[in-house]
Amino acid sequence: MAWHMAAVQLLERVQEGGARTAILDDDGAHTYGELAVQSTAVASALLRDAPSLSGCRVAIMAAPGHRFVAALVGTWLAGGVAVPLCAQHPAPELQYVLRDTGAQRALADAAHHPRLQRLFTEALQLESLTQACIKPLPAVASTDRALILYSSGTTSRPKGVVSTHANIQAMIMPLVSSWDWRADDRILHVLPLHHAHGLINALLCCLWAGATCEFLPRFDARMVWERLGKATLLMGVPTMYHKLLTVWRAAPRTVQAAWADAARKPRLMVSGSSALPTALFDAWAEVTGQRLLERYGMTEMGMALSNPLHGERRSGTVGQPLPGIAVRLVGEDGRAVAGEGAPGELQVRGSSVFMEYWNRPAMTRQAFKAGWFCTGDMAVMERGYYRILGRISVDIIKSGGYKVSALEVEEVLRQHPAIDQCAVVGVPDPEWGERICAAVVLRTGCVLSAASLRAWVKARMAFYKAPTRIILVDALPHNGIGKVQKARVQQLFAEY
């Protein structure tokens, strides 16, 4: 059986894996050889009577596991463009993605097939494709479109980020080398597969290395603790590590000791997708002995910056550029920022940077300046490491002539012993331009007034001169993480 893939070469590696275990999921263990057969069967079913899908978009809705992987790889083998869907999204959001991509094929496992079929009547059920008639597979070029992932929108609808096979390979290779992926690795996978973090960093890097990916059906803190001792890698978002610590603190001492001991066995734990609070970094290290590796990336480019695998992992920073990636900081005057300590927009250039926003040529053009992708994130260089100040649109608050990083204010708020979670946003103000507003969740059993907290913050932050507003809430939307959630917190203030 010959693979026809000119790009990521991932498929050749899947075939070469043979009897090694590729995937562990609710159905058991699945070897690389079995995955190769399943992927070819999917590709043959997708092709029908056509010689190639020729860029046809294929929507995929499947639980994390071998069927999802077979659907993804099979789509690429047939010359299609994979569009992973989130099964937790409501029907209108799924319909939006299907319409926006103009999906012409759809794949689902048995658990999700009835739902997807209501939205796409010709959806194929993956379980029925294993015995499909094998057909000749088309040649696929490295410049062909391979993947559409949807980035979150704040004021506009999510937009489809198109990556080619070459883009995906350029995302994988720096991580495999920089994080020393190898065939004897075993990652505990707890991330969604419709985002780059879970799809590229955790899954495709694993398959490229010929390693084993153990999927959990969903993130469950207790389940993660119980499986950690078998893993060599764990990747998560700060909220996950926060929840893991919360469950650990509530456990009996004997269980705490066993879990902490197991957590010392993985060789690498990574945090990303949102800023990692220093207090969380320190608390995790104290319990597990693991210093989380924080990195920076986006749907549009995969990972661009990373703290080192071997070397100083500096809390509050995202490290240095990965191999093959060029970055620069640009000021409001459009000039590159020279030296350290001066903030600017982070711009990125490299072969991993995406091809286009699907059907949005004007938006694609606006995203680039002189060949550099404009991330929309403000950053600063400090002692050779980059530190992210936040999204220009939601995290940089312009108040009374000051440019305030919402992330820095949040970091100060988390130092208060009564605060469990917080989210800081800018809210329009006729006098100050924007008013600094903070939504705060208190630790269980703690009592705190907004007035006393406001005074506490003012005493610690010199620029906190503008009129401020603080509200105490029982919970934040999605823990206040990410630009979409920040927009919801802004709505929360509008409702008060």
C-alpha positions as CSV (number, residue, x, y, z in Angstrom):
1,M,0.0,0.0,0.0
2,A,1.6,3.3,-1.0
3,W,0.9,6.6,0.6
4,H,0.4,9.6,-1.7
5,M,1.3,12.5,0.5
6,A,3.8,15.2,-0.5
7,A,3.4,17.2,2.7
8,V,3.4,16.3,6.3
9,Q,4.7,12.8,5.6
10,L,2.6,11.9,8.6
11,L,0.9,9.2,6.7
12,E,4.1,7.4,5.9
13,R,5.0,7.5,9.5
14,V,1.7,6.0,10.4
15,Q,2.3,3.1,8.0
16,E,5.9,2.7,9.3
17,G,4.6,2.4,12.9
18,G,3.4,-1.1,12.3
19,A,2.6,-3.0,15.5
20,R,3.4,-0.2,17.8
21,T,0.5,1.3,19.8
22,A,-0.7,4.6,18.3
23,I,-3.9,5.3,20.1
24,L,-5.4,4.2,23.4
25,D,-9.1,5.1,23.8
26,D,-12.4,3.7,25.2
27,D,-12.3,1.0,22.6
28,G,-8.8,-0.2,23.6
29,A,-5.4,-0.1,21.9
30,H,-5.0,0.6,18.2
31,T,-1.7,0.1,16.4
32,Y,-0.2,2.2,13.7
33,G,-0.9,-0.5,11.2
34,E,-4.5,-0.7,12.1
35,L,-4.8,3.1,11.9
36,A,-3.3,3.0,8.4
37,V,-5.9,0.5,7.2
38,Q,-8.7,2.4,8.8
39,S,-7.5,5.7,7.2
40,T,-7.3,4.2,3.8
41,A,-10.8,2.8,4.1
42,V,-12.1,6.3,5.0
43,A,-10.3,7.8,2.1
44,S,-11.8,5.3,-0.3
45,A,-15.3,5.9,1.0
46,L,-14.9,9.6,0.7
47,L,-13.7,9.4,-2.9
48,R,-16.7,7.5,-4.1
49,D,-16.1,7.5,-7.9
50,A,-13.9,10.6,-8.0
51,P,-10.1,10.3,-8.5
52,S,-9.6,13.0,-5.9
53,L,-11.5,15.2,-3.5
54,S,-9.5,18.1,-5.0
55,G,-9.9,20.3,-1.9
56,C,-13.4,19.3,-1.0
57,R,-14.2,20.3,2.6
58,V,-14.9,17.3,4.9
59,A,-16.6,18.0,8.3
60,I,-15.6,15.6,11.1
61,M,-17.5,15.0,14.3
62,A,-16.1,12.1,16.4
63,A,-15.1,11.5,20.0
64,P,-11.4,11.7,20.7
65,G,-9.9,8.5,19.6
66,H,-8.8,6.3,16.7
67,R,-12.0,7.0,14.6
68,F,-11.3,10.7,14.7
69,V,-7.7,10.1,13.7
70,A,-8.7,7.8,10.8
71,A,-11.2,10.4,9.6
72,L,-8.6,13.1,9.7
73,V,-5.9,11.1,8.0
74,G,-8.4,9.6,5.5
75,T,-9.6,13.0,4.5
76,W,-6.0,14.0,3.7
77,L,-5.3,10.8,1.8
78,A,-8.3,11.5,-0.4
79,G,-7.2,15.1,-1.2
80,G,-9.7,16.7,1.1
81,V,-9.7,19.6,3.6
82,A,-10.5,18.5,7.1
83,V,-12.9,20.6,9.2
84,P,-13.0,19.3,12.7
85,L,-16.3,20.1,14.5
86,C,-16.9,20.6,18.2
87,A,-19.6,18.2,19.4
88,Q,-20.4,20.4,22.3
89,H,-21.3,23.4,20.1
90,P,-25.0,24.1,19.7
91,A,-26.6,23.5,16.3
92,P,-26.5,27.1,15.1
93,E,-22.7,27.2,15.5
94,L,-22.3,23.9,13.7
95,Q,-24.6,25.1,10.9
96,Y,-22.5,28.2,10.6
97,V,-19.3,26.3,10.1
98,L,-20.9,23.9,7.6
99,R,-22.3,26.7,5.6
100,D,-19.2,28.9,5.8
101,T,-16.9,26.1,4.6
102,G,-19.3,24.8,2.1
103,A,-18.6,21.3,3.4
104,Q,-19.4,18.7,0.7
105,R,-18.7,15.6,2.8
106,A,-19.2,14.7,6.5
107,L,-17.9,12.0,8.8
108,A,-19.2,11.0,12.3
109,D,-18.8,8.2,14.7
110,A,-21.9,6.3,15.8
111,A,-22.4,8.4,18.9
112,H,-22.5,11.7,16.9
113,H,-23.9,10.5,13.6
114,P,-27.6,11.1,14.3
115,R,-26.9,14.7,15.3
116,L,-24.6,15.5,12.4
117,Q,-27.0,13.8,10.0
118,R,-29.7,16.2,11.0
119,L,-27.4,19.0,9.8
120,F,-25.8,17.1,6.9
121,T,-28.1,14.4,5.5
122,E,-25.3,12.5,3.7
123,A,-23.0,12.1,6.7
124,L,-21.0,8.9,6.6
125,Q,-20.7,6.7,9.8
126,L,-17.1,5.9,10.5
127,E,-17.8,2.5,11.9
128,S,-19.3,1.3,8.6
129,L,-16.3,2.3,6.5
130,T,-13.7,-0.2,7.8
131,Q,-14.5,-2.7,5.0
132,A,-14.9,-0.1,2.2
133,C,-13.5,-1.1,-1.2
134,I,-9.9,0.2,-1.4
135,K,-9.4,2.6,-4.3
136,P,-6.3,4.2,-5.8
137,L,-5.4,7.3,-3.8
138,P,-4.5,10.7,-5.4
139,A,-1.3,12.6,-5.2
140,V,-1.4,15.5,-2.7
141,A,0.8,18.5,-3.0
142,S,2.4,20.3,0.0
143,T,0.8,23.5,-1.1
144,D,-2.7,22.0,-1.1
145,R,-5.2,23.2,1.6
146,A,-5.4,20.6,4.4
147,L,-7.2,22.0,7.4
148,I,-9.7,24.7,8.4
149,L,-9.9,25.5,12.1
150,Y,-12.2,28.3,13.4
151,S,-10.7,31.0,15.5
152,S,-12.8,32.7,18.1
153,G,-14.6,35.9,17.3
154,T,-15.4,38.8,19.7
155,T,-17.2,41.4,17.7
156,S,-17.5,39.3,14.5
157,R,-18.3,35.7,13.7
158,P,-15.5,33.1,13.9
159,K,-13.4,32.9,10.8
160,G,-11.9,29.8,9.2
161,V,-8.2,29.6,9.3
162,V,-6.8,27.6,6.3
163,S,-3.5,25.8,6.7
164,T,-1.8,23.8,3.9
165,H,0.0,20.5,4.4
166,A,3.3,22.4,4.3
167,N,2.0,24.8,7.1
168,I,1.1,21.8,9.2
169,Q,4.4,20.1,8.8
170,A,6.1,23.4,9.7
171,M,4.0,23.5,12.9
172,I,5.0,20.0,13.9
173,M,8.7,19.9,13.2
174,P,9.9,22.7,15.6
175,L,7.9,21.1,18.5
176,V,9.1,17.6,17.8
177,S,12.7,18.8,17.9
178,S,12.4,21.5,20.7
179,W,10.4,19.3,23.0
180,D,12.3,16.1,22.2
181,W,9.3,14.0,21.1
182,R,10.3,10.3,20.7
183,A,8.7,7.0,19.9
184,D,8.7,5.8,23.6
185,D,6.6,8.9,24.6
186,R,3.0,8.6,25.8
187,I,0.9,11.6,26.0
188,L,-2.3,11.9,28.1
189,H,-4.6,13.8,25.8
190,V,-7.3,15.9,27.4
191,L,-7.7,18.7,24.9
192,P,-10.3,19.4,22.3
193,L,-9.4,18.4,18.7
194,H,-11.0,21.4,16.9
195,H,-8.2,23.6,18.3
196,A,-4.5,23.7,17.3
197,H,-3.4,23.0,20.9
198,G,-5.0,19.6,21.0
199,L,-4.8,18.7,17.3
200,I,-1.3,19.9,16.4
201,N,0.7,20.0,19.6
202,A,-0.7,17.0,21.3
203,L,-1.9,14.6,18.6
204,L,0.0,15.2,15.4
205,C,3.3,15.7,17.1
206,C,2.7,12.4,18.8
207,L,1.9,10.5,15.6
208,W,4.9,12.1,13.8
209,A,7.2,10.8,16.6
210,G,5.6,7.3,16.4
211,A,4.6,7.7,20.1
212,T,1.4,6.7,21.9
213,C,-1.6,9.0,22.5
214,E,-3.9,8.0,25.3
215,F,-7.2,9.8,24.9
216,L,-9.5,10.6,27.8
217,P,-13.2,11.0,26.6
218,R,-13.3,14.4,28.4
219,F,-11.3,16.3,30.9
220,D,-11.9,14.9,34.4
221,A,-9.5,16.0,37.1
222,R,-9.6,12.9,39.1
223,M,-9.2,10.7,36.0
224,V,-6.2,12.7,35.0
225,W,-4.5,12.3,38.4
226,E,-5.1,8.6,38.2
227,R,-3.6,8.2,34.7
228,L,-0.6,10.7,35.1
229,G,1.8,8.0,36.3
230,K,1.6,6.2,32.9
231,A,2.3,9.3,30.8
232,T,5.5,11.0,29.8
233,L,3.7,14.2,28.6
234,L,0.7,16.3,29.6
235,M,-0.6,19.4,27.8
236,G,-3.3,21.6,29.2
237,V,-4.7,25.1,29.7
238,P,-4.3,27.0,33.0
239,T,-7.9,26.2,33.9
240,M,-7.2,22.5,33.8
241,Y,-4.2,22.8,36.1
242,H,-6.2,25.0,38.4
243,K,-8.9,22.3,38.6
244,L,-6.3,19.6,39.1
245,L,-5.0,21.4,42.1
246,T,-8.5,22.1,43.5
247,V,-9.3,18.3,43.4
248,W,-5.9,17.5,44.8
249,R,-6.4,19.8,47.8
250,A,-9.7,18.2,48.6
251,A,-8.4,14.7,48.5
252,P,-7.3,12.7,51.6
253,R,-3.6,13.0,52.5
254,T,-2.8,9.4,51.3
255,V,-4.3,10.1,47.9
256,Q,-2.5,13.5,47.7
257,A,0.8,11.7,48.3
258,A,0.1,9.1,45.6
259,W,-1.1,11.6,43.0
260,A,1.9,13.9,43.7
261,D,4.3,11.0,43.3
262,A,2.7,10.0,40.0
263,A,2.8,13.6,38.7
264,R,6.6,13.6,39.1
265,K,7.0,10.8,36.5
266,P,6.1,12.7,33.2
267,R,9.1,14.3,31.6
268,L,7.2,17.4,30.4
269,M,4.1,19.3,31.2
270,V,3.0,22.2,29.0
271,S,0.6,25.0,29.6
272,G,-0.9,27.2,26.9
273,S,-3.9,28.9,25.1
274,S,-4.1,31.6,27.8
275,A,-1.8,33.2,30.3
276,L,-0.5,31.1,33.1
277,P,-0.7,32.9,36.4
278,T,2.5,33.0,38.4
279,A,0.7,31.7,41.5
280,L,-0.5,28.7,39.6
281,F,3.0,28.0,38.2
282,D,4.4,28.1,41.7
283,A,1.6,26.0,43.2
284,W,1.9,23.3,40.6
285,A,5.7,23.1,41.0
286,E,5.3,22.9,44.8
287,V,2.8,19.9,44.6
288,T,4.3,18.0,41.6
289,G,7.9,19.2,41.3
290,Q,7.0,20.0,37.7
291,R,7.8,23.5,36.3
292,L,5.2,24.0,33.6
293,L,6.5,24.9,30.2
294,E,4.6,27.9,28.8
295,R,4.5,28.7,25.1
296,Y,2.7,31.0,22.8
297,G,0.8,30.3,19.6
298,M,-2.3,30.9,17.6
299,T,-4.6,29.0,15.2
300,E,-3.0,31.0,12.4
301,M,0.5,29.7,12.9
302,G,0.7,27.0,15.5
303,M,3.4,27.7,18.1
304,A,5.8,30.6,17.7
305,L,7.5,31.0,21.1
306,S,8.4,28.5,23.8
307,N,10.2,28.3,27.1
308,P,13.0,25.8,26.8
309,L,12.8,22.1,27.5
310,H,16.3,22.2,28.9
311,G,17.0,25.5,30.6
312,E,15.2,28.2,32.5
313,R,11.4,28.1,32.3
314,R,10.6,31.6,33.4
315,S,7.2,32.2,35.0
316,G,5.1,34.8,33.3
317,T,6.9,34.6,30.0
318,V,6.5,32.5,26.8
319,G,10.2,32.1,26.0
320,Q,11.9,32.6,22.7
321,P,11.2,31.9,19.0
322,L,11.0,28.3,18.0
323,P,13.3,27.1,15.1
324,G,12.2,28.5,11.7
325,I,10.1,31.3,13.3
326,A,11.0,35.0,13.1
327,V,9.2,37.4,15.4
328,R,9.4,41.2,15.9
329,L,7.6,43.8,18.0
330,V,6.1,46.8,16.2
331,G,5.1,50.1,17.8
332,E,2.1,52.2,17.0
333,D,4.2,54.2,14.5
334,G,4.7,51.0,12.5
335,R,8.4,50.8,13.3
336,A,10.1,47.8,14.8
337,V,10.7,48.2,18.6
338,A,14.4,48.2,19.4
339,G,15.9,46.9,22.6
340,E,14.2,45.4,25.6
341,G,11.4,46.7,27.8
342,A,9.4,48.5,25.1
343,P,6.0,47.0,24.3
344,G,4.8,46.4,20.7
345,E,2.5,44.3,18.7
346,L,4.0,40.8,18.2
347,Q,4.4,40.0,14.5
348,V,5.4,36.6,13.1
349,R,6.9,35.3,9.9
350,G,7.6,31.7,8.9
351,S,6.5,28.7,6.9
352,S,4.0,27.7,9.6
353,V,1.9,30.9,9.1
354,F,-1.5,30.1,7.6
355,M,-2.5,30.4,4.0
356,E,-5.7,32.5,4.3
357,Y,-8.9,33.2,6.1
358,W,-11.5,31.1,4.2
359,N,-13.5,33.2,1.8
360,R,-12.2,36.4,3.4
361,P,-9.6,37.9,1.1
362,A,-9.8,41.4,2.5
363,M,-9.4,40.1,6.1
364,T,-6.5,38.0,5.0
365,R,-4.7,41.0,3.4
366,Q,-5.3,43.1,6.6
367,A,-3.7,40.4,8.7
368,F,-0.3,40.9,7.1
369,K,2.1,43.8,6.9
370,A,5.1,43.5,4.6
371,G,4.9,39.7,4.9
372,W,4.6,39.7,8.7
373,F,1.5,38.2,10.3
374,C,0.0,40.7,12.8
375,T,-1.1,38.7,15.8
376,G,-3.0,41.4,17.6
377,D,-1.1,40.6,20.8
378,M,1.0,43.1,22.7
379,A,4.3,41.8,24.1
380,V,7.5,43.0,25.6
381,M,11.0,41.5,25.6
382,E,12.6,41.1,29.1
383,R,16.0,39.6,29.6
384,G,15.8,37.7,26.3
385,Y,12.3,36.2,26.9
386,Y,9.0,37.5,25.6
387,R,6.1,38.3,27.9
388,I,2.6,38.7,26.5
389,L,0.7,41.8,27.7
390,G,-2.6,40.7,26.1
391,R,-4.8,41.2,23.2
392,I,-4.8,44.7,21.8
393,S,-8.6,44.5,21.4
394,V,-9.5,43.4,24.9
395,D,-6.5,43.2,27.2
396,I,-4.9,46.5,26.5
397,I,-7.0,49.1,28.4
398,K,-6.5,52.8,27.4
399,S,-7.5,54.8,30.5
400,G,-6.6,58.4,31.2
401,G,-3.6,58.3,28.8
402,Y,-2.3,55.1,30.3
403,K,-2.0,51.8,28.5
404,V,-2.8,49.2,31.1
405,S,-2.3,45.5,30.6
406,A,-5.4,43.6,31.9
407,L,-3.2,40.6,32.4
408,E,-0.9,42.5,34.7
409,V,-3.8,43.7,36.8
410,E,-5.2,40.1,37.0
411,E,-1.8,38.9,38.2
412,V,-1.9,41.5,41.1
413,L,-5.4,40.5,42.0
414,R,-4.5,36.9,42.2
415,Q,-2.0,37.7,45.0
416,H,-4.9,38.6,47.3
417,P,-5.5,35.7,49.7
418,A,-9.3,35.8,49.3
419,I,-9.3,35.7,45.5
420,D,-9.7,32.5,43.6
421,Q,-10.3,33.7,40.0
422,C,-10.6,37.1,38.3
423,A,-11.0,38.7,34.9
424,V,-10.1,42.3,34.1
425,V,-11.6,44.2,31.2
426,G,-11.9,47.8,29.8
427,V,-15.4,49.3,29.7
428,P,-16.1,52.5,27.7
429,D,-16.0,55.6,29.9
430,P,-16.8,59.2,28.6
431,E,-14.1,60.9,30.7
432,W,-11.3,58.3,30.9
433,G,-11.8,56.5,27.6
434,E,-12.0,53.2,29.3
435,R,-12.6,52.3,32.9
436,I,-10.7,49.4,34.4
437,C,-13.2,46.8,35.6
438,A,-12.6,43.5,37.5
439,A,-14.9,40.6,38.1
440,V,-13.7,38.5,41.0
441,V,-14.5,35.1,42.4
442,L,-13.7,34.6,46.0
443,R,-12.2,31.5,47.6
444,T,-14.7,29.4,49.5
445,G,-15.4,30.8,52.9
446,C,-13.8,34.2,52.3
447,V,-15.5,37.6,52.7
448,L,-14.3,40.7,50.9
449,S,-15.9,44.0,49.8
450,A,-15.4,45.6,46.5
451,A,-14.3,48.9,48.2
452,S,-11.6,47.2,50.3
453,L,-10.3,45.3,47.3
454,R,-10.2,48.5,45.2
455,A,-8.1,50.2,47.9
456,W,-5.8,47.1,48.1
457,V,-5.2,47.2,44.4
458,K,-4.6,51.0,44.3
459,A,-1.9,50.6,46.9
460,R,0.0,48.2,44.7
461,M,-0.4,49.6,41.3
462,A,0.6,53.2,40.7
463,F,-1.3,53.6,37.4
464,Y,-4.6,52.6,39.0
465,K,-5.7,56.2,39.2
466,A,-8.7,56.0,36.9
467,P,-12.2,55.3,38.5
468,T,-12.5,51.6,38.9
469,R,-15.2,49.2,39.2
470,I,-15.1,45.8,40.9
471,I,-17.9,43.3,41.2
472,L,-17.9,40.0,43.2
473,V,-19.5,37.1,41.3
474,D,-20.1,33.5,42.0
475,A,-18.6,32.3,38.7
476,L,-16.9,33.8,35.7
477,P,-18.0,32.8,32.1
478,H,-15.5,30.0,31.3
479,N,-13.3,31.3,34.2
480,G,-12.8,34.5,32.3
481,I,-10.2,32.9,30.0
482,G,-9.7,33.9,26.4
483,K,-10.8,36.8,24.3
484,V,-14.4,35.6,23.7
485,Q,-14.8,35.1,27.5
486,K,-13.4,38.6,28.1
487,A,-16.1,39.9,25.8
488,R,-18.7,38.1,27.9
489,V,-17.3,39.7,31.1
490,Q,-17.6,43.1,29.4
491,Q,-21.3,42.2,28.8
492,L,-21.5,41.2,32.5
493,F,-20.5,44.8,33.5
494,A,-23.0,46.3,31.0
495,E,-25.8,44.3,32.7
496,Y,-24.9,45.6,36.2
